[in-house]
C-alpha cells in the first residue's frame, strides 16, 4: 500500500465501531467526521503540518506557519457546511527552537483561531527531531452536513476563489524569483490561505456535495466523484486564476493549466449544486457532474487533456 488513498481505504476496514456505529453520521474518508452525541451532530477533523513535507522553515515565518496550520484544519469544517467552534493543538518542537520563534508560532495560531472561531481549548507539547503542528478542530453544522457523497448527474461543479495561486507562490519561493511582478501576492497566498466562513453558510443551502481543495482541484474532484458514484467533466479553460498568474507561470516555465488543476494547498471550497445564480455568486462554474466514473478534463474545444498527475500524494 504505497498510496495514501489505498491506506485510507484499508484503514476503513480496521476500525470496528461496534455498538457506537449509529452515532457516526460520517466516518473515515470525508473532509471530517460527523458524530451524533445525542444532542447535536459535531464535526471533528484533524490536520498535521510537518516540517520538510508541508513547509520548510526558511520559506515561512513562524507566525504565518501557525496561522496556516489552523486555517488548513478549519477548511475541512467549512467544506462540511459547518462552523468551527473549538480546537486543540499538538506541537512537536525541536529542542533548539528559540522561545521567540515559539511565541511567534503561537501568535499565528491564536490569530487564525480568533478569525475562524476555532478557539484553542487545549493541546499537547512534545519534543521531536522536526517541527510539526497538529490541529484538531470541532465544529457544528449550519443545517445538515454537506459531504462528498451527494453529487448528482446534472449538477454543476463550482469552486470559490482562484486555483493554482498557492502552488505558484511556493514555486516562487523555491526558485527565489521574488523580483517578479505579482510574486509577493502568490507567496502571501501560500503562506496565508483564505477563510471561508461566509461561503460555508451559503453551502448549507446550495451544495449537494463539497470538498476543500487541498490536494489539487482534479484529485479532490475525483474524491467527490468516487464517493458519489458519478463522473465529471472539468473544463480547463474555466478554471479561475488570479491576476498575473499566466505571466508568472510563463516566467517560471510552469504549465499554468497543469498547475491550476493539480497544484495543492489552495484551501478553496469546491462544491456541486444545481446551476443557479446563487451558486454562481458563490463560485466559478468549472464543470458538470455526469453519469459514469472518473473525471474527464477538456480544453476550450472539448478535446480531452491527458495529465500525468492529478495532485499531491504523500506516499507516491
C-alpha positions as CSV (number, residue, x, y, z in Angstrom):
1,X,0.0,0.0,0.0
2,X,2.3,2.7,-1.3
3,X,-0.5,5.1,-1.9
4,X,-2.1,7.5,0.6
5,X,-5.6,6.7,-0.5
6,X,-5.1,3.0,-0.6
7,X,-4.0,3.2,3.0
8,X,-7.2,5.1,3.9
9,X,-9.4,2.5,2.2
10,X,-7.6,-0.2,4.2
11,X,-8.0,1.8,7.4
12,X,-11.7,1.8,6.9
13,X,-11.8,-2.0,7.3
14,X,-9.7,-2.0,10.5
15,X,-11.8,0.1,12.9
16,X,-14.9,-1.6,14.2
17,X,-17.3,0.9,15.6
18,X,-19.4,-1.8,17.4
19,X,-22.5,-0.6,19.2
20,X,-21.5,3.1,18.6
21,X,-21.8,2.8,14.8
22,X,-25.2,4.6,14.9
23,X,-23.5,7.6,16.4
24,X,-21.2,8.0,13.5
25,X,-23.1,10.1,10.9
26,X,-20.0,10.4,8.6
27,X,-16.9,8.3,9.2
28,X,-13.5,7.8,7.6
29,X,-13.0,9.1,4.1
30,X,-14.6,12.6,4.1
31,X,-13.2,16.0,4.9
32,X,-14.2,15.5,8.5
33,X,-16.1,13.0,10.7
34,X,-19.6,13.8,12.0
35,X,-20.6,12.3,15.3
36,X,-24.0,12.4,16.9
37,X,-23.5,12.6,20.7
38,X,-27.3,12.6,21.3
39,X,-27.9,16.4,21.2
40,X,-26.5,17.9,18.0
41,X,-24.0,16.4,15.5
42,X,-20.4,17.5,16.0
43,X,-17.9,17.9,13.2
44,X,-14.4,16.7,14.0
45,X,-11.3,16.9,11.8
46,X,-7.5,16.8,12.3
47,X,-4.7,18.1,10.1
48,X,-0.9,18.0,10.5
49,X,1.7,20.4,9.0
50,X,5.1,18.6,9.1
51,X,8.5,20.3,8.5
52,X,10.1,19.3,5.2
53,X,6.8,17.8,4.0
54,X,4.3,20.7,4.2
55,X,6.8,23.5,4.8
56,X,10.4,24.5,5.1
57,X,11.3,26.9,7.9
58,X,13.3,29.0,5.6
59,X,10.3,29.8,3.4
60,X,7.7,30.8,6.0
61,X,7.7,32.8,9.2
62,X,6.7,31.1,12.4
63,X,3.6,33.4,12.8
64,X,2.5,32.5,9.2
65,X,3.1,28.8,9.9
66,X,0.8,28.9,12.9
67,X,-1.8,30.8,11.0
68,X,-1.6,28.5,8.0
69,X,-1.8,25.4,10.2
70,X,-5.1,26.5,11.8
71,X,-6.8,27.6,8.6
72,X,-5.8,24.4,6.8
73,X,-7.6,22.4,9.5
74,X,-10.6,24.6,9.7
75,X,-11.0,24.4,5.9
76,X,-12.3,20.8,6.3
77,X,-15.0,22.0,8.7
78,X,-16.1,24.7,6.2
79,X,-16.3,22.1,3.5
80,X,-18.9,20.3,5.5
81,X,-21.1,23.4,5.6
82,X,-20.3,23.8,9.3
83,X,-18.8,26.5,11.5
84,X,-15.7,25.8,13.7
85,X,-16.3,26.1,17.5
86,X,-13.1,24.9,19.2
87,X,-9.7,23.4,18.6
88,X,-6.9,21.6,20.3
89,X,-3.3,21.9,19.0
90,X,-0.4,19.4,19.4
91,X,3.1,20.8,18.8
92,X,6.2,18.8,18.2
93,X,9.2,21.2,18.8
94,X,12.9,20.7,18.2
95,X,14.8,21.2,21.4
96,X,16.8,24.1,19.9
97,X,13.8,26.1,18.9
98,X,14.2,29.6,20.5
99,X,11.4,30.9,22.7
100,X,10.9,33.9,20.5
101,X,10.1,31.6,17.5
102,X,7.8,29.5,19.7
103,X,5.9,32.6,20.8
104,X,5.5,33.8,17.2
105,X,4.2,30.3,16.2
106,X,1.6,30.5,18.9
107,X,0.6,34.1,18.0
108,X,-0.1,32.9,14.4
109,X,-2.3,30.0,15.7
110,X,-4.1,32.4,18.0
111,X,-4.7,35.0,15.2
112,X,-6.3,32.3,13.0
113,X,-8.3,30.9,15.9
114,X,-9.8,34.3,16.5
115,X,-10.6,34.9,12.8
116,X,-12.2,31.5,12.3
117,X,-13.9,30.9,15.6
118,X,-11.9,27.8,16.4
119,X,-10.8,28.9,19.8
120,X,-8.0,26.9,21.2
121,X,-9.1,25.0,24.4
122,X,-6.2,22.6,24.9
123,X,-3.4,20.6,23.2
124,X,-0.1,19.0,23.8
125,X,3.6,19.9,23.7
126,X,6.3,17.3,22.8
127,X,10.0,17.4,21.8
128,X,11.0,15.9,18.4
129,X,13.6,16.0,15.7
130,X,11.5,18.2,13.4
131,X,8.8,20.8,13.9
132,X,5.1,19.8,13.4
133,X,1.7,21.3,14.2
134,X,-1.3,19.0,14.5
135,X,-4.6,20.8,14.8
136,X,-7.9,19.1,15.7
137,X,-11.0,21.3,15.1
138,X,-14.5,20.8,16.3
139,X,-17.5,22.4,14.5
140,X,-21.3,22.5,14.3
141,X,-23.2,22.1,11.1
142,X,-25.2,25.1,9.9
143,X,-28.0,22.8,8.8
144,X,-27.4,19.3,7.5
145,X,-23.7,18.4,6.9
146,X,-22.6,18.5,3.3
147,X,-20.4,15.6,2.4
148,X,-18.6,14.2,-0.6
149,X,-21.3,11.7,-1.3
150,X,-24.2,13.8,-2.7
151,X,-23.2,14.9,-6.2
152,X,-25.8,14.0,-8.8
153,X,-25.7,13.8,-12.6
154,X,-26.8,17.2,-13.9
155,X,-25.2,19.1,-11.1
156,X,-22.6,21.8,-11.9
157,X,-19.2,21.9,-10.3
158,X,-18.2,25.2,-8.8
159,X,-15.1,26.5,-6.9
160,X,-14.6,29.5,-4.8
161,X,-11.7,32.0,-5.3
162,X,-8.8,31.1,-7.6
163,X,-6.8,28.0,-8.1
164,X,-3.0,27.4,-8.6
165,X,-2.1,30.5,-6.6
166,X,-0.7,28.8,-3.6
167,X,1.3,26.3,-5.6
168,X,2.7,29.1,-7.7
169,X,3.6,31.0,-4.5
170,X,5.6,28.0,-3.3
171,X,7.3,27.8,-6.7
172,X,8.3,31.4,-6.5
173,X,9.9,30.8,-3.1
174,X,11.6,27.7,-4.1
175,X,13.1,29.3,-7.2
176,X,14.0,32.6,-5.5
177,X,12.0,34.5,-8.1
178,X,10.7,37.2,-5.7
179,X,11.6,40.0,-8.1
180,X,8.8,39.0,-10.5
181,X,5.7,41.2,-10.7
182,X,2.9,39.7,-8.6
183,X,5.3,37.4,-6.9
184,X,4.5,38.8,-3.5
185,X,0.8,38.2,-3.9
186,X,1.3,34.5,-4.7
187,X,3.8,34.0,-1.9
188,X,1.2,35.5,0.5
189,X,-1.5,33.2,-0.9
190,X,0.6,30.2,0.0
191,X,1.6,31.4,3.4
192,X,-1.9,32.7,4.4
193,X,-4.8,30.6,3.0
194,X,-8.2,32.2,2.6
195,X,-11.0,31.9,5.1
196,X,-14.5,30.7,4.1
197,X,-17.0,31.3,6.9
198,X,-19.5,33.1,4.7
199,X,-19.1,30.5,1.9
200,X,-19.8,27.7,4.4
201,X,-23.1,29.3,5.3
202,X,-24.1,29.5,1.6
203,X,-23.0,25.9,1.0
204,X,-25.5,24.7,3.6
205,X,-28.4,26.0,1.4
206,X,-26.9,25.2,-2.1
207,X,-24.5,22.3,-2.2
208,X,-25.2,18.6,-2.9
209,X,-21.5,17.7,-2.2
210,X,-18.4,19.6,-1.3
211,X,-14.7,19.2,-0.6
212,X,-11.8,21.6,0.2
213,X,-9.1,21.9,-2.4
214,X,-6.1,20.8,-0.5
215,X,-4.5,18.1,-2.7
216,X,-5.4,19.7,-6.1
217,X,-8.6,20.5,-8.0
218,X,-8.5,17.4,-10.2
219,X,-7.7,15.0,-7.4
220,X,-10.2,16.5,-5.0
221,X,-13.0,16.4,-7.6
222,X,-12.1,12.7,-8.1
223,X,-12.7,12.2,-4.4
224,X,-16.2,13.6,-4.8
225,X,-16.9,11.5,-7.8
226,X,-15.7,8.3,-6.2
227,X,-17.7,8.9,-3.0
228,X,-20.9,9.9,-5.0
229,X,-20.6,7.1,-7.6
230,X,-20.6,9.6,-10.5
231,X,-18.3,11.1,-13.1
232,X,-17.4,14.6,-14.1
233,X,-16.3,16.8,-17.0
234,X,-13.9,19.5,-16.0
235,X,-13.3,22.5,-18.3
236,X,-9.7,23.6,-18.1
237,X,-10.3,26.9,-19.7
238,X,-12.9,27.8,-17.0
239,X,-10.5,27.4,-14.0
240,X,-10.3,30.8,-12.3
241,X,-6.8,32.1,-11.7
242,X,-5.5,35.3,-10.1
243,X,-4.2,38.4,-11.9
244,X,-0.6,37.8,-13.0
245,X,-0.9,34.0,-12.8
246,X,-0.3,33.3,-16.5
247,X,2.7,35.6,-16.9
248,X,4.3,34.4,-13.6
249,X,3.8,30.7,-14.7
250,X,5.4,31.6,-18.1
251,X,8.4,33.3,-16.4
252,X,9.0,30.2,-14.3
253,X,8.4,27.8,-17.2
254,X,5.4,26.2,-15.5
255,X,2.4,24.9,-17.4
256,X,-0.4,27.2,-16.0
257,X,-3.2,24.7,-16.8
258,X,-1.5,21.7,-15.1
259,X,-0.6,23.8,-12.0
260,X,-4.2,25.1,-11.7
261,X,-5.6,21.6,-12.0
262,X,-3.1,19.7,-9.8
263,X,-1.4,22.3,-7.5
264,X,-2.4,21.8,-3.9
265,X,-2.9,23.9,-0.8
266,X,-5.4,26.4,-2.3
267,X,-7.8,25.6,0.5
268,X,-10.7,26.9,-1.6
269,X,-14.1,25.1,-1.5
270,X,-15.2,23.1,-4.5
271,X,-18.9,22.1,-4.5
272,X,-21.6,20.6,-6.7
273,X,-25.0,22.1,-7.0
274,X,-27.9,22.7,-9.3
275,X,-26.9,25.6,-11.6
276,X,-28.3,28.8,-10.3
277,X,-27.4,32.5,-9.8
278,X,-26.9,31.9,-6.1
279,X,-24.3,29.2,-6.9
280,X,-22.6,31.4,-9.5
281,X,-22.4,34.2,-6.9
282,X,-20.5,31.9,-4.6
283,X,-18.1,30.3,-7.0
284,X,-17.0,29.9,-10.6
285,X,-18.6,27.1,-12.6
286,X,-15.8,24.7,-13.8
287,X,-17.6,21.6,-14.9
288,X,-20.6,19.2,-14.7
289,X,-21.4,16.0,-12.9
290,X,-22.3,13.2,-15.3
291,X,-23.2,9.5,-15.1
292,X,-20.3,7.1,-15.0
293,X,-17.0,7.3,-13.2
294,X,-13.8,9.4,-13.1
295,X,-13.0,13.0,-14.2
296,X,-12.5,13.9,-17.9
297,X,-10.6,17.2,-18.4
298,X,-11.3,19.0,-21.7
299,X,-10.0,22.2,-23.3
300,X,-12.0,25.0,-24.9
301,X,-12.7,22.9,-28.0
302,X,-13.9,19.9,-26.0
303,X,-10.8,17.9,-26.6
304,X,-9.6,15.7,-23.8
305,X,-6.5,16.7,-21.9
306,X,-4.3,13.9,-20.6
307,X,-2.4,14.7,-17.4
308,X,0.4,12.6,-15.8
309,X,-0.6,13.6,-12.3
310,X,-3.8,14.5,-10.5
311,X,-2.5,16.2,-7.4
312,X,-0.4,15.8,-4.3
313,X,0.1,12.2,-2.8
314,X,2.0,11.7,0.4
315,X,3.4,8.2,-0.4
316,X,3.8,8.3,-4.2
